[in-house]
């Protein structure tokens, strides 16, 4: 029961669709623009660096904070992981948007900062390198998450490695269409740095 309680706490916080709410303040519905995904990258494309960057930050914090609270209050790794999983599922399937959410990368990163901060650095390093040289955000996200999971398994064992692998696999499932386009050579490229330099 305690795992369910913490998991639900994570879910209802993680389900807050910041990547939908912030662009909406500019009159932009990210579900109708670009990829249609309720996530930070699409918010960046649709609403510019300020709203896109804030969306990414808040999507990260909405898992980081409840996961951190769970760890600080209980000191139990399994409860912490349950809270993180709830937040990620909340982002992917938010009750507030009829369960149509994002792909969970920023939210997974937020939880990872608490569960294995070293793994989050691995992810960020891989993500920035791949995005910079290929401009494929989906590829960078998936490779980064799986390498972070492997690293977590090596340095912390199953108790951390397995949950991170589950998180990465969930992200892979959410990126099915992206993977198909990558295989076909039809995936959309995103020059993150050009969006960052935008003035709007």
Secondary structure, 3 states (H helix, E strand, C coil): CHHHHHHHHHHHHHCCCHHHHHHHCCCCCHHHCCCCCCCHHHHHHHHHHHHHHHHHHHHHHHHHHHHHHHHHHHCCHHHHHHHHHHHHHHHHCCHHHCCCCCCCHHHHHHHHHHHCHHHHHHHHHHHHHHHHHHCCHHHHHHHHHHHHHHHHHHHHCHHHHHHHHHHHHHHHHHCHHHHHHHHHCCCCCCCHHHHHCCCC
